[in-house]
Amino acid sequence: MIDIPSFLLALGIGNIAFAVLMAGYTHGGRPHPGLRLWMWARFGIGVCQLLGWSRPYLSVPALNGLEGAGWVLAVSLEVAAYCVFFGFERWQRVLLPVSALALAVVLAAGSAGAPVPYLTALVAAMVSLFAAAMAWILLRPRRHGISLLQRIIGVNDGLFAVAVALWAASSLSGDVSAGQRAAQEGAYLAGYLLMIVNGFGFLLLCKQKDDAEMARLATTDSLTGLPNRHAFLERAEAARLAALRMRQPLALVMIDIDHFKQINDRFGHATGDEALAVFARVAKGVLRGHETLGRLGGEEFAAVLPGTDLFGARQAAERLRLAVREATVITSGAAYTMTVSIGMVVLDPNEALGAALARADHALYAAKSGGRDRVETGIPQQRCA
């Protein structure tokens, strides 16, 4: 048998301590907005649990409704934390009215002097519904799949929802039976597990997200959103090895924006940045999904086209060249139409990536020397030797 008052006291102190600890952990930093909501939710749940523990000693009837309202607000904040974390855009339209309605019902029941068992059942049922909503948020199918951590937290929320729902149903019976006692103890044990798993779990979810963002920033060009030089070369090497293994052709294209220095000198660096962003947007629209485009530096870009022979690579390069000519760069004066020079090669069997890049760079130089706004094909490796 569980000593319910002592267990409730421990839960309340634990949740408040958890919230304070996380507040200290995030102090001076820039935590995810969802983490702030989660901290306040944990703090609110801890306060409600302390109110529940003190209820028999204080004998203040108003505490019943106040405790129930606190539970509704706290679990609403926790649902909001998950909505913010997972980027739900219209969560306020659903959560705010539902939370307001639940809060009004609990306050009305408490003001009307509803018996404690019925008020307990009402609040427990609402907490169960909110916990089920959290489980759905975590476990709902996603395009990129669900991580193991999300599954663990979501299943824990689901178990807590079931345990609290059983307690709510058992609380409606007037007599204190062994089944009601077991349901109450099960709900408190599930609450303890929720405190531990969700407490550390949500923090780990935020850390996972921050780590993924740091990895993205380390491999992505901030201006164009394309892979930077290091990331592009890694992906290009992986594509080369895959093409060699599957005995498929692989084309490499190098692109340079013509007269880019003149764009900066004439219109300013802001327009130059806009030209780079416009090119990246146009190029991504022209290339196929499995093809990789990256920014090597300055106004120089490169693309890897798996499964593409010389004829297909030239067609792709010409489509890109023409699409860039049709794009418009907004300037402080008249709109500017930019052009690109392109050098392209198809990798020879067992050719190193560095050698192919050098051949493509020579072809790019030939395109610029030949008048720009054109595509040139590199000399095969055998003829370069």
C-alpha positions in Angstrom: 0.0 0.0 0.0 1.2 3.5 -0.9 1.1 6.3 1.7 -0.8 8.6 -0.7 -0.2 11.9 1.3 3.5 11.4 1.5 3.7 10.3 -2.1 1.7 13.4 -3.2 4.1 15.6 -1.2 7.1 14.0 -2.8 5.6 14.5 -6.3 4.8 18.1 -5.6 8.3 18.9 -4.4 9.8 16.9 -7.2 8.0 18.7 -9.9 8.7 22.2 -8.5 12.4 21.2 -8.0 12.4 20.0 -11.6 11.0 23.3 -12.9 13.5 25.4 -10.8 16.4 23.2 -11.9 15.5 23.7 -15.6 15.0 27.5 -15.0 18.6 27.6 -13.6 19.8 25.4 -16.6 18.3 27.8 -19.2 19.2 31.0 -17.3 21.2 33.4 -19.5 20.7 31.3 -22.6 18.1 31.2 -25.4 16.0 28.0 -24.7 13.3 26.8 -27.0 10.0 28.6 -26.3 8.3 25.3 -25.7 10.8 24.6 -22.9 9.7 27.8 -21.0 6.0 26.7 -21.2 7.0 23.2 -20.1 8.8 24.6 -17.0 5.8 26.6 -16.0 3.6 23.6 -16.5 5.8 21.5 -14.3 5.8 24.2 -11.6 2.0 24.4 -11.8 1.6 20.7 -11.5 3.9 20.7 -8.5 1.8 23.5 -6.8 -1.4 21.6 -7.4 0.1 18.4 -5.9 1.1 20.4 -2.8 -2.4 21.9 -2.6 -3.8 18.3 -2.8 -1.5 17.2 0.0 -2.4 20.2 2.3 -6.2 19.9 1.7 -6.9 17.6 4.6 -4.9 19.8 7.0 -6.3 23.2 5.9 -10.0 22.2 5.5 -10.7 25.2 3.2 -13.5 24.3 0.8 -12.3 26.9 -1.8 -9.1 24.9 -2.2 -11.0 22.1 -4.0 -12.0 24.3 -7.0 -8.7 26.2 -6.9 -6.7 23.0 -7.1 -8.8 21.7 -10.0 -8.4 25.0 -11.9 -4.7 24.8 -11.3 -4.6 21.3 -12.8 -6.4 22.5 -15.9 -4.1 25.4 -16.4 -0.9 23.3 -15.8 -1.8 20.5 -18.2 -3.0 23.0 -20.8 0.5 24.7 -20.6 2.1 21.3 -21.1 0.0 20.6 -24.2 0.9 24.1 -25.4 4.6 23.3 -24.9 4.4 20.3 -27.2 2.4 22.2 -29.8 5.1 25.0 -29.8 7.9 22.5 -29.9 6.5 20.5 -32.9 5.6 23.7 -34.7 1.8 23.5 -34.8 0.6 26.7 -36.4 -3.0 26.9 -35.3 -2.9 25.2 -31.9 -4.3 28.2 -30.1 -7.6 28.0 -32.0 -8.2 24.6 -30.5 -6.4 24.6 -27.2 -7.4 28.0 -25.8 -11.2 27.5 -26.2 -11.0 23.9 -24.8 -8.9 25.0 -21.8 -11.2 28.0 -21.1 -14.2 25.8 -21.2 -12.6 23.2 -18.9 -11.5 25.9 -16.5 -15.0 27.4 -16.4 -16.6 24.0 -15.7 -14.2 23.2 -12.9 -14.6 26.6 -11.3 -18.4 26.4 -11.6 -18.4 23.0 -10.0 -16.2 24.1 -7.2 -18.3 27.2 -6.5 -21.4 25.2 -6.5 -20.0 23.0 -3.7 -19.8 19.8 -5.7 -18.7 16.8 -3.5 -15.0 16.1 -3.5 -15.3 12.7 -5.2 -17.2 14.1 -8.1 -15.0 17.2 -8.4 -12.0 14.8 -8.3 -13.5 12.7 -11.1 -14.2 15.7 -13.2 -10.7 17.1 -12.9 -9.1 13.7 -13.4 -11.1 13.1 -16.6 -9.9 16.5 -18.0 -6.3 15.7 -17.1 -6.7 12.4 -18.8 -8.0 14.0 -22.0 -5.1 16.5 -22.0 -2.6 13.7 -21.4 -4.1 11.7 -24.3 -3.7 14.8 -26.5 0.0 15.0 -25.6 0.4 11.3 -26.5 -1.3 11.9 -29.8 1.0 14.9 -30.6 4.1 12.8 -29.9 3.0 9.5 -31.6 1.1 10.8 -34.6 2.7 9.8 -37.9 5.3 12.2 -39.4 6.9 12.4 -42.8 10.4 12.0 -41.3 9.3 9.3 -38.8 9.1 9.3 -35.0 12.2 9.1 -32.9 12.6 6.4 -30.2 12.6 9.2 -27.6 9.3 10.5 -28.8 7.8 7.0 -28.7 8.9 6.6 -25.1 7.5 9.9 -23.9 4.3 9.4 -26.0 3.6 5.9 -24.6 4.2 7.2 -21.1 1.7 10.0 -21.7 -0.8 7.4 -23.0 -0.3 5.1 -20.0 -0.8 8.1 -17.7 -4.0 9.1 -19.5 -5.4 5.6 -19.1 -4.4 5.4 -15.4 -6.0 8.8 -14.6 -9.1 7.9 -16.5 -9.5 4.7 -14.5 -9.1 6.7 -11.3 -11.7 9.2 -12.5 -14.2 6.4 -13.1 -13.5 4.8 -9.7 -13.9 8.1 -7.9 -17.6 8.3 -8.9 -18.4 5.4 -6.5 -19.4 6.6 -3.1 -17.6 3.9 -1.1 -13.8 3.6 -0.8 -13.2 0.2 -2.2 -10.1 -1.8 -2.9 -10.5 -1.2 -6.6 -10.8 2.6 -6.1 -7.7 2.5 -3.9 -5.8 0.5 -6.5 -6.9 3.0 -9.3 -5.7 5.9 -7.2 -2.4 4.3 -6.4 -1.9 3.4 -10.1 -2.6 7.1 -11.1 0.0 8.3 -8.6 2.6 5.8 -9.8 1.9 6.8 -13.4 2.3 10.5 -12.3 5.7 9.7 -10.8 6.8 8.0 -14.0 5.4 11.0 -15.9 7.5 13.3 -13.8 10.7 11.4 -14.5 10.2 10.4 -18.1 8.6 13.6 -19.4 10.9 15.8 -17.3 14.1 14.5 -18.7 12.4 13.5 -22.0 11.3 17.0 -23.0 14.7 18.4 -22.1 16.3 15.8 -24.3 13.9 16.5 -27.2 15.0 20.2 -27.0 18.6 19.2 -26.9 18.1 16.9 -29.9 16.5 19.7 -31.8 19.3 22.2 -30.9 22.0 19.6 -31.9 20.3 19.1 -35.2 20.1 22.8 -35.8 23.8 23.2 -35.0 24.6 20.4 -37.4 22.5 22.1 -40.1 24.2 25.5 -39.5 27.6 23.8 -39.7 26.9 22.3 -43.1 24.5 24.9 -44.7 25.3 28.2 -46.3 23.3 30.7 -44.3 22.6 33.0 -47.3 21.3 30.5 -49.9 20.3 27.6 -47.7 22.4 25.3 -49.9 25.1 22.9 -48.6 28.4 24.7 -48.0 31.7 23.7 -49.6 32.5 21.0 -47.0 29.1 19.5 -47.0 28.8 19.5 -50.8 32.2 17.8 -51.3 31.1 15.1 -48.8 27.9 14.5 -50.6 29.6 14.6 -54.0 32.2 12.0 -52.8 29.3 9.8 -51.6 27.6 10.1 -54.9 30.8 9.2 -56.7 31.3 6.1 -54.7 27.6 5.1 -55.2 27.9 5.7 -59.0 31.1 3.5 -59.1 29.4 0.8 -57.1 26.2 0.7 -59.3 28.2 1.4 -62.5 26.1 4.5 -63.4 27.3 7.8 -64.9 27.8 10.8 -62.7 27.9 14.4 -64.0 29.6 17.3 -62.2 28.6 20.9 -63.0 30.3 24.1 -61.9 28.5 27.4 -62.2 29.7 31.0 -61.8 27.5 34.1 -61.8 28.7 36.4 -64.5 30.0 39.9 -63.6 29.1 39.4 -60.0 31.6 42.0 -58.8 29.9 44.5 -61.0 26.6 43.7 -59.3 28.1 44.5 -55.9 29.8 47.6 -57.1 26.8 49.0 -59.0 23.9 48.1 -56.7 25.5 47.3 -53.4 26.2 44.1 -51.5 22.6 43.7 -50.4 21.7 43.3 -54.1 24.6 40.9 -54.5 23.2 38.8 -51.7 19.8 38.9 -53.3 21.3 37.7 -56.6 22.9 34.7 -54.9 19.6 33.9 -53.2 17.7 34.2 -56.5 20.1 31.9 -58.2 19.9 29.3 -55.5 16.1 29.4 -55.6 16.0 29.1 -59.4 18.6 26.3 -59.5 16.8 24.2 -56.9 13.7 24.6 -59.0 15.4 23.3 -62.1 17.4 20.4 -60.6 15.8 17.1 -59.7 15.3 16.0 -56.1 18.2 13.5 -56.0 20.6 16.0 -57.5 22.8 18.1 -55.1 23.6 21.8 -55.5 26.1 23.5 -53.2 27.8 26.8 -52.8 31.6 26.5 -53.0 32.3 30.1 -52.1 31.5 33.6 -53.4 29.5 33.4 -56.6 30.7 29.9 -57.4 28.4 26.9 -57.2 28.5 23.2 -58.1 26.0 20.5 -58.7 26.3 16.7 -58.8 23.9 14.9 -61.1 23.7 11.1 -60.4 22.7 8.8 -63.2 23.3 11.5 -65.8 25.4 11.0 -68.9 27.0 13.8 -71.0 24.0 14.5 -73.1 21.7 14.7 -70.1 24.1 16.8 -68.2 24.3 19.3 -71.0 20.5 19.5 -71.2 20.3 20.1 -67.5 23.0 22.8 -67.7 21.2 24.6 -70.5 17.9 24.5 -68.7 19.6 26.0 -65.7 21.3 28.7 -67.8 18.0 29.7 -69.5 16.1 29.7 -66.2 18.6 32.0 -64.6 18.3 34.5 -67.5 14.5 34.6 -67.0 14.8 35.4 -63.3 14.8 38.9 -62.0 16.9 40.4 -59.3 15.3 43.3 -57.5 17.6 46.3 -57.1 17.4 49.9 -55.9 16.8 51.0 -59.5 15.8 49.0 -62.5 15.5 45.2 -62.3 18.6 43.3 -63.1 18.8 40.1 -65.2 21.9 38.0 -64.5 23.6 35.2 -66.5 25.8 32.3 -65.5 28.7 30.5 -67.1 28.7 26.7 -66.7 31.4 24.0 -67.0 30.4 20.4 -66.9 32.1 17.0 -67.0 31.1 13.4 -66.6 33.4 11.5 -64.3 35.5 8.8 -65.9 35.6 5.4 -64.2 37.7 5.5 -61.0 38.4 9.2 -61.5 39.0 11.1 -58.2 36.6 13.8 -57.3 39.4 16.4 -57.1 40.4 15.6 -60.7 36.8 15.9 -61.9 36.4 19.3 -60.2 39.6 20.5 -61.8 38.3 19.5 -65.3 35.0 21.1 -64.6 36.7 24.3 -63.4 38.8 24.4 -66.7 35.5 24.0 -68.6 34.0 26.9 -66.6 37.0 29.1 -67.4 36.5 28.3 -71.1 32.9 29.3 -70.8 33.8 32.6 -69.2 36.6 33.2 -71.7 34.3 32.4 -74.6 31.9 35.2 -73.8 30.0 34.0 -70.7 26.4 33.0 -70.5 27.2 29.6 -72.0 27.9 26.0 -71.2 31.2 24.3 -71.9 32.1 20.6 -71.7 35.3 19.6 -70.1 38.0 17.5 -71.8 37.9 13.8 -70.9 40.5 12.7 -68.4 42.4 10.5 -70.9 43.0 13.5 -73.2 44.2 15.6 -70.2 46.8 13.0 -69.2 
